[in-house]
Amino acid sequence: MRVTTILIIEDEEAIARVLAAYLKKAGFKVERVSDGNLAMQKFEETRPVLVLLDIMLPGMDGWEILQKIRNHSSCPVIMLTALGDVDYRLNGLNSGADDYMTKPFVPEEVVARVNAVLRRRPVYSGSDTSKSFGTLVIDNSAQRVSLNGAEVPLTPRDLSLLLFLSEYPNQMFTREQLIENVWGIDYEGSDRAVDLSIKRLRQALSHWPPENGEIRTLRGTGYQFWIAEKTRI
């Protein structure tokens, strides 16, 4: 049986305790840490399937912790914070968070969001082959992407999107088609999520030579994983 550990990085004891109780009731194993400076050590020790991450922490703050996680892991992260301004939410999503919840929140909703994020890991499961596009290698079976010989850390959602697009090079997809095929038909969020995911993928693949390929925006239409014919191996 697979252990599904949720790591709560939260310095408010009352909030962390309540979240832990609800998550345990939902069948998850829960680990907690309240000091930002100890967060990455706990992350490496527990290898969680998802992280609930507060922003305002003693020591290292949540933004820095999120960046450190994204530097080497695609583990889903849900931000928990009292900072409800839209700019903070966009910053979290643009930085690689999978979801963002503003305090105060209902614990049952947090559990529902956790389950929703985990259901989207990843929706798309295409061929089990490995494909090369110049120095970009996309391995479907291993769920791994490497560029110039180094692994590219992607969120589960971004990985799903790249796997899907790379299966159909040079074909255009609308946002609605990508939502249906990658996020799943039960997804209830905005199609703005597609734009944010594309933006993160472009940043992650910024060292992929444009003469080999790129993720193109077809204005007013959608997106395309474009590659030069000579590039595909």
N, C-alpha and C positions, 0 to 999 in steps of 0.2 A: 504493500500500500504506500502510495506516495505521500510524504509528509508535506503538508501545506502550511508553512510558517509565515506569519505576518509579522513584520518588524515595525513597532510603533516608536517613532523618534519624537518625543513630546515631553516638555519639561513641566507641564501642569499635571500634577499627580492625579487630581480628580478626573480630568478628561482621559488620561491614559488608562486609569483603572476601569472606568466605565466602558471605554472602547474595547479593552481586553476582555471584559466580561461578555460583551455582546458577540465578539468574534469567536470566543471559545464556545459559546452556546451554538454558534453557527457551524462549528466543527473544525475551526482552525486552531493550530498551535500558535501561541503568541509569545513574542519576545519584546522586551521594552528597554529603552535607553533614554535618559533625560539630558545628557550632556552632549552637546554638538561635537566636542573634541573626541568623544568615545564612539561616535556613531559609526564611522567606517570600520573600526575594529569589530564592533558588534555585527555589522553587515557581513564582513568576511567570515566571522565565526558561524553565523546562523544560516547564511545562504537563503534568504527568504524568497518566497514567490511573489511578494508584493511589499512595498514600504509605504506606511502612512507617515508623512514627514511634515512637521511643524516648521515654520519659517523663523520665528523669533525664538532662538535657543541660546543658552549660555555657551560661550566658546564659539565654535564654528556655526554660522547660521545655515538655515535650510537651503539657500541658494547655492552656497559653496558645496554643501553635502550633495545636492542634486547633481552638480557638475562633476563631482568626483565619482558618483555612481555611474553617470553617463559616459565617463571616460573609458570605462572598461566593462560595463554591464548593460543589458537590455531589460533588467528587472523593472516591472511596472512601479511607478511612483504616483501616489495621490497626495497632493499638497493640502495641509490643514492649517488655516491661518485666520486671524482676526482682520487681516488686511483685505477688505472686500472690494477695493477699487478695481475697475476693469483693467487698468494698466498692470496691476499686480497679477491678475488672472492671466492676461495675455503673456506677461513675462514668464510665468510658470509654464504655460503650454508651449511657448516658443523655446524654452530652455530644455524641453524634453519630458515634462511631467505628463502623465497620462490622464489626470483629472485634477480638479481643484475644488475644494470645499471651504466655505467661509464659516467661521464660528459666529454665533452658536449654531450647532447642527444637531439633528436628531440621530442618535446612534444607529437606529434601524436603517436610516438612509445611507450611512457610511458603509454598513454591511452590504447593502444593495449595490452601492457603487463599486465596492471591492469585487463582488461577484460579477458585475457587468464588465469590469476591466479584465478580469481573468477569463471570462468567456470570449474575449476578443483576442486571445493569445494563441496563435494567430488564426483568423477565420479561414484564410486561403491556404489550401494545401494542394498545390499543383503537382507537377512531375517531380520525380525523385532524382533528377539529373543535375549535374553541375555545369554551369555555362560560364564562358569567359567572354568578356567584351574588352579586349585590350588588356589593361592591367587590373580591370575589375572582374572579380570572380564571385559568382552567386551560386551557392550550394544549397539547393532546395532540401535535400535529405538531411543535411546537418544543420539547416536553418542558420547558415553562416554566410557573411559577406566579407570579402577581403579586398583591399585596394593597395596596389604596390607592395604586396606581400604581407600587409598588416591587417588584422581583423578590424572591421568597422563596427563599433558599438552602436546598435540601433534599438529604439524602443520596440516592443512586440508589434505595436500598431504600424510603425514605420517600416519594420521588416516585412510585415504582411503586404503592405502596399508595394514595396519594391519587388517582392517575389512575384506578385500578380502582374505588374507592369512589364517586368523582364520576360515573362512568359509570352508576351505579345508585343515584341519590339516593332516600333514604327506604326503601331495602331493607336488611334485616338479613343480616349474614354471620357465621358462626361463625369462631373462630380457625382451625379445620381448613380451612374453605373459603378463607380468606384465604391461608393457607400454600400451598395447592394452586394458587391462581390468581395469586399475586404472587411468592412465593418459589420456586415450582416443585416438582414432585413429587419431585425428587431431593434436596430440602432435608432434612438430617438433624439439624438443631438443635431446640431446644425451642420450643414455641409461645409461650413467654414473650417471644420476639422480637417478636411481634405487639403485645403490651402496651407494650413499650418504644418501638416505632415510633409507635404511637398517641399516646403521651405526648409524643414529640418533635413530632409534627404539631400537637398542640394548643398547644404552646408557640410553634411557628412561626406559627400562625394566631391567636394570642392577641388581636390587634387586629381580628379579623373580628367584626362586631357579632352577638351571639347571636340577635338577632331575624331576621337573614338566614339563619343556619344554624349548624351545629356538628356535630362528630363525637361521637355519643352512644354511651354504654355501655348495653347492655341486659343488666342483671345476670343472670348465669347463662346467657346466650345468646350474645352476641357484640357486634358494633359496627355502627353505621349512620351514613352520611353524610346527616344530616337537613337539609333546607332548607325554608323557607316557600315555598309555591306561588307567591306573588307575587314571589319573589326571582329565580327562574331566568329568564334572558334567552336 
